[in-house]
Amino acid sequence: MIEKEFIIKNETGLHARSAAMLIKTAGSFTSDVSIIRDDKTGNAKSLLSVLALGIFKGARIKIQVSGPDEVAALYKIGKLIENNFSEEEE
């Protein structure tokens, strides 16, 4: 299992479009991907789970990945977050 912390810089936080992009990216890997905010954990492959975390701009989150392709998954998800959910990175 590996994990990395991020600060959300996207103006709208992790809502609708950005959440859908994250879920699509996480779903392309076989590893389990979780998002942790404060004391809540959500499945990064589930829209309802991600939205229930209420992640707004400036929120500090942790992405936790466990599985056979965990390094690639964390790298790709990290790039998506760091590039402010820009479609140009896909």
Biopython code that builds the backbone (N, CA, C, O; Angstrom):
import numpy as np
from Bio.PDB.StructureBuilder import StructureBuilder

atoms = [
    (1, "MET", "N", (0.842, -1.177, 0.000)),
    (1, "MET", "CA", (0.000, 0.000, 0.000)),
    (1, "MET", "C", (0.892, 1.246, 0.000)),
    (1, "MET", "O", (1.889, 1.325, 0.717)),
    (2, "ILE", "N", (0.493, 2.218, -0.833)),
    (2, "ILE", "CA", (1.202, 3.494, -0.862)),
    (2, "ILE", "C", (0.178, 4.617, -0.738)),
    (2, "ILE", "O", (-1.002, 4.436, -1.040)),
    (3, "GLU", "N", (0.648, 5.777, -0.288)),
    (3, "GLU", "CA", (-0.249, 6.912, -0.155)),
    (3, "GLU", "C", (0.514, 8.217, -0.314)),
    (3, "GLU", "O", (1.730, 8.284, -0.129)),
    (4, "LYS", "N", (-0.243, 9.251, -0.664)),
    (4, "LYS", "CA", (0.346, 10.569, -0.828)),
    (4, "LYS", "C", (-0.705, 11.610, -0.478)),
    (4, "LYS", "O", (-1.897, 11.421, -0.719)),
    (5, "GLU", "N", (-0.237, 12.715, 0.094)),
    (5, "GLU", "CA", (-1.141, 13.793, 0.489)),
    (5, "GLU", "C", (-1.151, 14.888, -0.575)),
    (5, "GLU", "O", (-0.128, 15.185, -1.193)),
    (6, "PHE", "N", (-2.323, 15.479, -0.775)),
    (6, "PHE", "CA", (-2.510, 16.551, -1.755)),
    (6, "PHE", "C", (-3.366, 17.647, -1.150)),
    (6, "PHE", "O", (-4.129, 17.406, -0.214)),
    (7, "ILE", "N", (-3.238, 18.852, -1.685)),
    (7, "ILE", "CA", (-4.137, 19.956, -1.353)),
    (7, "ILE", "C", (-4.900, 20.277, -2.629)),
    (7, "ILE", "O", (-4.300, 20.502, -3.680)),
    (8, "ILE", "N", (-6.208, 20.298, -2.536)),
    (8, "ILE", "CA", (-7.054, 20.555, -3.698)),
    (8, "ILE", "C", (-7.013, 22.040, -4.041)),
    (8, "ILE", "O", (-7.342, 22.891, -3.215)),
    (9, "LYS", "N", (-6.605, 22.337, -5.271)),
    (9, "LYS", "CA", (-6.488, 23.729, -5.717)),
    (9, "LYS", "C", (-7.598, 24.123, -6.688)),
    (9, "LYS", "O", (-7.763, 25.301, -7.002)),
    (10, "ASN", "N", (-8.349, 23.146, -7.157)),
    (10, "ASN", "CA", (-9.441, 23.397, -8.091)),
    (10, "ASN", "C", (-10.491, 24.296, -7.440)),
    (10, "ASN", "O", (-10.900, 24.046, -6.306)),
    (11, "GLU", "N", (-10.929, 25.339, -8.143)),
    (11, "GLU", "CA", (-11.876, 26.322, -7.603)),
    (11, "GLU", "C", (-13.145, 25.691, -7.047)),
    (11, "GLU", "O", (-13.659, 26.130, -6.018)),
    (12, "THR", "N", (-13.652, 24.664, -7.722)),
    (12, "THR", "CA", (-14.902, 24.039, -7.276)),
    (12, "THR", "C", (-14.674, 22.818, -6.391)),
    (12, "THR", "O", (-15.621, 22.115, -6.040)),
    (13, "GLY", "N", (-13.435, 22.573, -6.037)),
    (13, "GLY", "CA", (-13.133, 21.417, -5.210)),
    (13, "GLY", "C", (-13.277, 20.133, -6.013)),
    (13, "GLY", "O", (-12.988, 20.101, -7.209)),
    (14, "LEU", "N", (-13.716, 19.093, -5.357)),
    (14, "LEU", "CA", (-13.889, 17.795, -6.012)),
    (14, "LEU", "C", (-15.383, 17.556, -6.209)),
    (14, "LEU", "O", (-16.002, 16.793, -5.468)),
    (15, "HIS", "N", (-15.947, 18.210, -7.204)),
    (15, "HIS", "CA", (-17.375, 18.117, -7.488)),
    (15, "HIS", "C", (-17.594, 17.825, -8.952)),
    (15, "HIS", "O", (-16.752, 18.165, -9.784)),
    (16, "ALA", "N", (-18.696, 17.209, -9.280)),
    (16, "ALA", "CA", (-19.172, 16.912, -10.631)),
    (16, "ALA", "C", (-18.059, 16.528, -11.606)),
    (16, "ALA", "O", (-17.620, 15.378, -11.613)),
    (17, "ARG", "N", (-17.603, 17.459, -12.415)),
    (17, "ARG", "CA", (-16.662, 17.165, -13.486)),
    (17, "ARG", "C", (-15.337, 16.616, -12.957)),
    (17, "ARG", "O", (-14.850, 15.597, -13.447)),
    (18, "SER", "N", (-14.758, 17.276, -11.973)),
    (18, "SER", "CA", (-13.467, 16.824, -11.452)),
    (18, "SER", "C", (-13.594, 15.472, -10.749)),
    (18, "SER", "O", (-12.698, 14.633, -10.850)),
    (19, "ALA", "N", (-14.690, 15.260, -10.046)),
    (19, "ALA", "CA", (-14.911, 13.967, -9.385)),
    (19, "ALA", "C", (-15.068, 12.865, -10.430)),
    (19, "ALA", "O", (-14.545, 11.764, -10.256)),
    (20, "ALA", "N", (-15.785, 13.158, -11.512)),
    (20, "ALA", "CA", (-15.964, 12.174, -12.582)),
    (20, "ALA", "C", (-14.625, 11.817, -13.217)),
    (20, "ALA", "O", (-14.378, 10.654, -13.535)),
    (21, "MET", "N", (-13.766, 12.806, -13.401)),
    (21, "MET", "CA", (-12.440, 12.549, -13.970)),
    (21, "MET", "C", (-11.610, 11.670, -13.042)),
    (21, "MET", "O", (-10.918, 10.758, -13.494)),
    (22, "LEU", "N", (-11.681, 11.946, -11.750)),
    (22, "LEU", "CA", (-10.944, 11.151, -10.772)),
    (22, "LEU", "C", (-11.446, 9.707, -10.766)),
    (22, "LEU", "O", (-10.647, 8.771, -10.752)),
    (23, "ILE", "N", (-12.750, 9.529, -10.776)),
    (23, "ILE", "CA", (-13.342, 8.192, -10.748)),
    (23, "ILE", "C", (-12.970, 7.412, -12.001)),
    (23, "ILE", "O", (-12.660, 6.223, -11.926)),
    (24, "LYS", "N", (-13.000, 8.074, -13.146)),
    (24, "LYS", "CA", (-12.620, 7.425, -14.405)),
    (24, "LYS", "C", (-11.164, 6.973, -14.350)),
    (24, "LYS", "O", (-10.839, 5.857, -14.754)),
    (25, "THR", "N", (-10.299, 7.838, -13.853)),
    (25, "THR", "CA", (-8.879, 7.499, -13.756)),
    (25, "THR", "C", (-8.667, 6.354, -12.768)),
    (25, "THR", "O", (-7.973, 5.388, -13.084)),
    (26, "ALA", "N", (-9.251, 6.452, -11.587)),
    (26, "ALA", "CA", (-9.100, 5.404, -10.571)),
    (26, "ALA", "C", (-9.658, 4.071, -11.075)),
    (26, "ALA", "O", (-9.093, 3.012, -10.805)),
    (27, "GLY", "N", (-10.760, 4.135, -11.802)),
    (27, "GLY", "CA", (-11.398, 2.924, -12.314)),
    (27, "GLY", "C", (-10.608, 2.224, -13.402)),
    (27, "GLY", "O", (-10.882, 1.067, -13.719)),
    (28, "SER", "N", (-9.644, 2.902, -13.970)),
    (28, "SER", "CA", (-8.841, 2.282, -15.023)),
    (28, "SER", "C", (-7.731, 1.391, -14.455)),
    (28, "SER", "O", (-6.984, 0.769, -15.210)),
    (29, "PHE", "N", (-7.626, 1.332, -13.135)),
    (29, "PHE", "CA", (-6.617, 0.501, -12.467)),
    (29, "PHE", "C", (-7.300, -0.598, -11.661)),
    (29, "PHE", "O", (-8.439, -0.432, -11.225)),
    (30, "THR", "N", (-6.607, -1.720, -11.462)),
    (30, "THR", "CA", (-7.175, -2.813, -10.679)),
    (30, "THR", "C", (-6.994, -2.602, -9.176)),
    (30, "THR", "O", (-7.709, -3.208, -8.378)),
    (31, "SER", "N", (-6.067, -1.769, -8.792)),
    (31, "SER", "CA", (-5.807, -1.505, -7.374)),
    (31, "SER", "C", (-7.003, -0.835, -6.704)),
    (31, "SER", "O", (-7.798, -0.160, -7.358)),
    (32, "ASP", "N", (-7.119, -1.029, -5.397)),
    (32, "ASP", "CA", (-8.107, -0.313, -4.602)),
    (32, "ASP", "C", (-7.582, 1.096, -4.376)),
    (32, "ASP", "O", (-6.422, 1.282, -4.008)),
    (33, "VAL", "N", (-8.444, 2.092, -4.598)),
    (33, "VAL", "CA", (-8.046, 3.482, -4.433)),
    (33, "VAL", "C", (-9.009, 4.152, -3.457)),
    (33, "VAL", "O", (-10.222, 4.143, -3.663)),
    (34, "SER", "N", (-8.457, 4.730, -2.399)),
    (34, "SER", "CA", (-9.268, 5.416, -1.397)),
    (34, "SER", "C", (-8.850, 6.870, -1.281)),
    (34, "SER", "O", (-7.694, 7.227, -1.509)),
    (35, "ILE", "N", (-9.822, 7.705, -0.919)),
    (35, "ILE", "CA", (-9.558, 9.108, -0.620)),
    (35, "ILE", "C", (-9.868, 9.294, 0.853)),
    (35, "ILE", "O", (-10.923, 8.881, 1.334)),
    (36, "ILE", "N", (-8.937, 9.922, 1.568)),
    (36, "ILE", "CA", (-9.128, 10.170, 2.999)),
    (36, "ILE", "C", (-9.128, 11.670, 3.231)),
    (36, "ILE", "O", (-8.191, 12.370, 2.846)),
    (37, "ARG", "N", (-10.181, 12.154, 3.859)),
    (37, "ARG", "CA", (-10.268, 13.562, 4.254)),
    (37, "ARG", "C", (-10.660, 13.602, 5.720)),
    (37, "ARG", "O", (-11.711, 13.095, 6.112)),
    (38, "ASP", "N", (-9.808, 14.206, 6.515)),
    (38, "ASP", "CA", (-10.001, 14.219, 7.969)),
    (38, "ASP", "C", (-10.140, 12.778, 8.457)),
    (38, "ASP", "O", (-9.211, 11.986, 8.300)),
    (39, "ASP", "N", (-11.266, 12.431, 9.036)),
    (39, "ASP", "CA", (-11.433, 11.068, 9.552)),
    (39, "ASP", "C", (-12.377, 10.234, 8.684)),
    (39, "ASP", "O", (-12.845, 9.178, 9.109)),
    (40, "LYS", "N", (-12.657, 10.715, 7.460)),
    (40, "LYS", "CA", (-13.563, 10.004, 6.560)),
    (40, "LYS", "C", (-12.794, 9.410, 5.394)),
    (40, "LYS", "O", (-11.873, 10.028, 4.859)),
    (41, "THR", "N", (-13.184, 8.202, 5.009)),
    (41, "THR", "CA", (-12.555, 7.520, 3.887)),
    (41, "THR", "C", (-13.615, 7.182, 2.854)),
    (41, "THR", "O", (-14.705, 6.718, 3.189)),
    (42, "GLY", "N", (-13.276, 7.424, 1.584)),
    (42, "GLY", "CA", (-14.200, 7.106, 0.506)),
    (42, "GLY", "C", (-13.523, 6.308, -0.584)),
    (42, "GLY", "O", (-12.309, 6.390, -0.770)),
    (43, "ASN", "N", (-14.316, 5.536, -1.302)),
    (43, "ASN", "CA", (-13.838, 4.751, -2.429)),
    (43, "ASN", "C", (-13.707, 5.681, -3.638)),
    (43, "ASN", "O", (-14.701, 6.266, -4.067)),
    (44, "ALA", "N", (-12.515, 5.825, -4.187)),
    (44, "ALA", "CA", (-12.267, 6.737, -5.301)),
    (44, "ALA", "C", (-12.861, 6.246, -6.614)),
    (44, "ALA", "O", (-12.765, 6.934, -7.630)),
    (45, "LYS", "N", (-13.474, 5.065, -6.606)),
    (45, "LYS", "CA", (-14.111, 4.542, -7.813)),
    (45, "LYS", "C", (-15.631, 4.708, -7.756)),
    (45, "LYS", "O", (-16.347, 4.224, -8.633)),
    (46, "SER", "N", (-16.120, 5.395, -6.719)),
    (46, "SER", "CA", (-17.557, 5.586, -6.517)),
    (46, "SER", "C", (-17.892, 7.073, -6.435)),
    (46, "SER", "O", (-17.382, 7.778, -5.565)),
    (47, "LEU", "N", (-18.743, 7.547, -7.334)),
    (47, "LEU", "CA", (-19.114, 8.955, -7.351)),
    (47, "LEU", "C", (-19.760, 9.383, -6.041)),
    (47, "LEU", "O", (-19.404, 10.423, -5.486)),
    (48, "LEU", "N", (-20.704, 8.595, -5.542)),
    (48, "LEU", "CA", (-21.376, 8.955, -4.291)),
    (48, "LEU", "C", (-20.395, 9.014, -3.122)),
    (48, "LEU", "O", (-20.481, 9.899, -2.271)),
    (49, "SER", "N", (-19.481, 8.079, -3.094)),
    (49, "SER", "CA", (-18.485, 8.037, -2.026)),
    (49, "SER", "C", (-17.582, 9.267, -2.060)),
    (49, "SER", "O", (-17.276, 9.844, -1.016)),
    (50, "VAL", "N", (-17.155, 9.670, -3.259)),
    (50, "VAL", "CA", (-16.288, 10.838, -3.409)),
    (50, "VAL", "C", (-17.041, 12.116, -3.032)),
    (50, "VAL", "O", (-16.529, 12.940, -2.275)),
    (51, "LEU", "N", (-18.238, 12.276, -3.553)),
    (51, "LEU", "CA", (-19.013, 13.484, -3.268)),
    (51, "LEU", "C", (-19.389, 13.600, -1.789)),
    (51, "LEU", "O", (-19.481, 14.705, -1.255)),
    (52, "ALA", "N", (-19.604, 12.463, -1.131)),
    (52, "ALA", "CA", (-19.974, 12.470, 0.289)),
    (52, "ALA", "C", (-18.862, 13.017, 1.183)),
    (52, "ALA", "O", (-19.125, 13.428, 2.313)),
    (53, "LEU", "N", (-17.623, 13.025, 0.687)),
    (53, "LEU", "CA", (-16.508, 13.541, 1.479)),
    (53, "LEU", "C", (-16.517, 15.067, 1.566)),
    (53, "LEU", "O", (-15.865, 15.640, 2.439)),
    (54, "GLY", "N", (-17.248, 15.724, 0.674)),
    (54, "GLY", "CA", (-17.336, 17.191, 0.696)),
    (54, "GLY", "C", (-15.982, 17.868, 0.572)),
    (54, "GLY", "O", (-15.600, 18.656, 1.437)),
    (55, "ILE", "N", (-15.265, 17.572, -0.482)),
    (55, "ILE", "CA", (-13.915, 18.101, -0.666)),
    (55, "ILE", "C", (-13.977, 19.420, -1.426)),
    (55, "ILE", "O", (-14.365, 19.456, -2.594)),
    (56, "PHE", "N", (-13.598, 20.489, -0.765)),
    (56, "PHE", "CA", (-13.630, 21.826, -1.338)),
    (56, "PHE", "C", (-12.214, 22.323, -1.620)),
    (56, "PHE", "O", (-11.234, 21.692, -1.223)),
    (57, "LYS", "N", (-12.119, 23.454, -2.304)),
    (57, "LYS", "CA", (-10.819, 24.057, -2.574)),
    (57, "LYS", "C", (-10.075, 24.277, -1.256)),
    (57, "LYS", "O", (-10.651, 24.764, -0.283)),
    (58, "GLY", "N", (-8.812, 23.920, -1.233)),
    (58, "GLY", "CA", (-7.986, 24.084, -0.049)),
    (58, "GLY", "C", (-7.998, 22.880, 0.887)),
    (58, "GLY", "O", (-7.238, 22.837, 1.855)),
    (59, "ALA", "N", (-8.852, 21.909, 0.604)),
    (59, "ALA", "CA", (-8.926, 20.714, 1.454)),
    (59, "ALA", "C", (-7.656, 19.884, 1.300)),
    (59, "ALA", "O", (-7.101, 19.763, 0.208)),
    (60, "ARG", "N", (-7.218, 19.327, 2.396)),
    (60, "ARG", "CA", (-6.064, 18.431, 2.401)),
    (60, "ARG", "C", (-6.613, 17.003, 2.382)),
    (60, "ARG", "O", (-7.362, 16.594, 3.269)),
    (61, "ILE", "N", (-6.221, 16.259, 1.347)),
    (61, "ILE", "CA", (-6.682, 14.877, 1.221)),
    (61, "ILE", "C", (-5.487, 13.944, 1.100)),
    (61, "ILE", "O", (-4.369, 14.369, 0.811)),
    (62, "LYS", "N", (-5.746, 12.683, 1.324)),
    (62, "LYS", "CA", (-4.728, 11.661, 1.145)),
    (62, "LYS", "C", (-5.294, 10.629, 0.172)),
    (62, "LYS", "O", (-6.425, 10.170, 0.335)),
    (63, "ILE", "N", (-4.512, 10.270, -0.830)),
    (63, "ILE", "CA", (-4.880, 9.197, -1.755)),
    (63, "ILE", "C", (-4.101, 7.966, -1.319)),
    (63, "ILE", "O", (-2.878, 7.998, -1.190)),
    (64, "GLN", "N", (-4.833, 6.884, -1.096)),
    (64, "GLN", "CA", (-4.230, 5.635, -0.634)),
    (64, "GLN", "C", (-4.536, 4.559, -1.679)),
    (64, "GLN", "O", (-5.693, 4.358, -2.048)),
    (65, "VAL", "N", (-3.495, 3.870, -2.154)),
    (65, "VAL", "CA", (-3.667, 2.878, -3.217)),
    (65, "VAL", "C", (-3.030, 1.562, -2.794)),
    (65, "VAL", "O", (-1.920, 1.526, -2.263)),
    (66, "SER", "N", (-3.766, 0.481, -3.046)),
    (66, "SER", "CA", (-3.264, -0.838, -2.684)),
    (66, "SER", "C", (-3.607, -1.825, -3.794)),
    (66, "SER", "O", (-4.776, -2.006, -4.134)),
    (67, "GLY", "N", (-2.587, -2.459, -4.353)),
    (67, "GLY", "CA", (-2.833, -3.448, -5.392)),
    (67, "GLY", "C", (-1.659, -3.592, -6.337)),
    (67, "GLY", "O", (-0.614, -2.970, -6.146)),
    (68, "PRO", "N", (-1.839, -4.419, -7.363)),
    (68, "PRO", "CA", (-0.726, -4.735, -8.259)),
    (68, "PRO", "C", (-0.218, -3.566, -9.095)),
    (68, "PRO", "O", (0.951, -3.549, -9.480)),
    (69, "ASP", "N", (-1.075, -2.589, -9.382)),
    (69, "ASP", "CA", (-0.641, -1.448, -10.189)),
    (69, "ASP", "C", (-0.696, -0.145, -9.386)),
    (69, "ASP", "O", (-0.975, 0.923, -9.929)),
    (70, "GLU", "N", (-0.425, -0.256, -8.089)),
    (70, "GLU", "CA", (-0.568, 0.891, -7.186)),
    (70, "GLU", "C", (0.345, 2.072, -7.530)),
    (70, "GLU", "O", (-0.067, 3.225, -7.406)),
    (71, "VAL", "N", (1.557, 1.802, -7.952)),
    (71, "VAL", "CA", (2.481, 2.891, -8.269)),
    (71, "VAL", "C", (1.969, 3.688, -9.469)),
    (71, "VAL", "O", (1.937, 4.918, -9.434)),
    (72, "ALA", "N", (1.574, 2.990, -10.517)),
    (72, "ALA", "CA", (1.049, 3.660, -11.716)),
    (72, "ALA", "C", (-0.235, 4.409, -11.390)),
    (72, "ALA", "O", (-0.446, 5.519, -11.879)),
    (73, "ALA", "N", (-1.090, 3.814, -10.570)),
    (73, "ALA", "CA", (-2.360, 4.454, -10.211)),
    (73, "ALA", "C", (-2.120, 5.736, -9.428)),
    (73, "ALA", "O", (-2.723, 6.765, -9.731)),
    (74, "LEU", "N", (-1.256, 5.689, -8.433)),
    (74, "LEU", "CA", (-0.986, 6.878, -7.632)),
    (74, "LEU", "C", (-0.333, 7.959, -8.486)),
    (74, "LEU", "O", (-0.631, 9.143, -8.324)),
    (75, "TYR", "N", (0.541, 7.565, -9.379)),
    (75, "TYR", "CA", (1.192, 8.536, -10.261)),
    (75, "TYR", "C", (0.154, 9.245, -11.130)),
    (75, "TYR", "O", (0.140, 10.474, -11.201)),
    (76, "LYS", "N", (-0.709, 8.483, -11.785)),
    (76, "LYS", "CA", (-1.699, 9.054, -12.709)),
    (76, "LYS", "C", (-2.715, 9.921, -11.963)),
    (76, "LYS", "O", (-3.060, 11.005, -12.433)),
    (77, "ILE", "N", (-3.194, 9.463, -10.819)),
    (77, "ILE", "CA", (-4.154, 10.237, -10.024)),
    (77, "ILE", "C", (-3.483, 11.496, -9.481)),
    (77, "ILE", "O", (-4.088, 12.568, -9.470)),
    (78, "GLY", "N", (-2.250, 11.367, -9.038)),
    (78, "GLY", "CA", (-1.504, 12.515, -8.539)),
    (78, "GLY", "C", (-1.327, 13.578, -9.602)),
    (78, "GLY", "O", (-1.503, 14.765, -9.330)),
    (79, "LYS", "N", (-0.978, 13.159, -10.824)),
    (79, "LYS", "CA", (-0.834, 14.105, -11.928)),
    (79, "LYS", "C", (-2.153, 14.819, -12.218)),
    (79, "LYS", "O", (-2.166, 16.022, -12.478)),
    (80, "LEU", "N", (-3.248, 14.087, -12.172)),
    (80, "LEU", "CA", (-4.567, 14.670, -12.417)),
    (80, "LEU", "C", (-4.866, 15.756, -11.384)),
    (80, "LEU", "O", (-5.324, 16.843, -11.738)),
    (81, "ILE", "N", (-4.611, 15.466, -10.119)),
    (81, "ILE", "CA", (-4.868, 16.437, -9.049)),
    (81, "ILE", "C", (-3.917, 17.630, -9.160)),
    (81, "ILE", "O", (-4.350, 18.779, -9.079)),
    (82, "GLU", "N", (-2.644, 17.361, -9.344)),
    (82, "GLU", "CA", (-1.645, 18.435, -9.425)),
    (82, "GLU", "C", (-1.860, 19.350, -10.629)),
    (82, "GLU", "O", (-1.517, 20.532, -10.583)),
    (83, "ASN", "N", (-2.429, 18.803, -11.707)),
    (83, "ASN", "CA", (-2.708, 19.615, -12.902)),
    (83, "ASN", "C", (-4.111, 20.196, -12.866)),
    (83, "ASN", "O", (-4.654, 20.597, -13.895)),
    (84, "ASN", "N", (-4.694, 20.238, -11.672)),
    (84, "ASN", "CA", (-5.981, 20.894, -11.462)),
    (84, "ASN", "C", (-7.095, 20.311, -12.327)),
    (84, "ASN", "O", (-7.977, 21.033, -12.793)),
    (85, "PHE", "N", (-7.044, 18.989, -12.537)),
    (85, "PHE", "CA", (-8.061, 18.259, -13.295)),
    (85, "PHE", "C", (-8.176, 18.756, -14.735)),
    (85, "PHE", "O", (-9.267, 18.792, -15.304)),
    (86, "SER", "N", (-7.053, 19.131, -15.307)),
    (86, "SER", "CA", (-7.000, 19.589, -16.701)),
    (86, "SER", "C", (-7.099, 18.386, -17.629)),
    (86, "SER", "O", (-6.407, 17.387, -17.432)),
    (87, "GLU", "N", (-7.952, 18.481, -18.633)),
    (87, "GLU", "CA", (-8.118, 17.374, -19.582)),
    (87, "GLU", "C", (-6.893, 17.207, -20.473)),
    (87, "GLU", "O", (-6.729, 16.161, -21.101)),
    (88, "GLU", "N", (-6.054, 18.192, -20.535)),
    (88, "GLU", "CA", (-4.862, 18.118, -21.375)),
    (88, "GLU", "C", (-3.907, 17.014, -20.930)),
    (88, "GLU", "O", (-3.119, 16.526, -21.740)),
    (89, "GLU", "N", (-3.960, 16.610, -19.663)),
    (89, "GLU", "CA", (-3.048, 15.586, -19.150)),
    (89, "GLU", "C", (-3.469, 14.192, -19.523)),
    (89, "GLU", "O", (-2.667, 13.265, -19.413)),
    (90, "GLU", "N", (-4.706, 14.002, -19.965)),
    (90, "GLU", "CA", (-5.180, 12.645, -20.269)),
    (90, "GLU", "C", (-4.660, 12.118, -21.546)),
    (90, "GLU", "O", (-4.978, 10.990, -21.924)),
]
sb = StructureBuilder()
sb.init_structure("model")
sb.init_model(0)
sb.init_chain("A")
sb.init_seg("    ")
for serial, (resi, resn, name, xyz) in enumerate(atoms, 1):
    if name == "N":
        sb.init_residue(resn, " ", resi, " ")
    sb.init_atom(name, np.array(xyz, "f"), 0.0, 1.0, " ", f" {name:<3s}", serial, name[0])
structure = sb.get_structure()
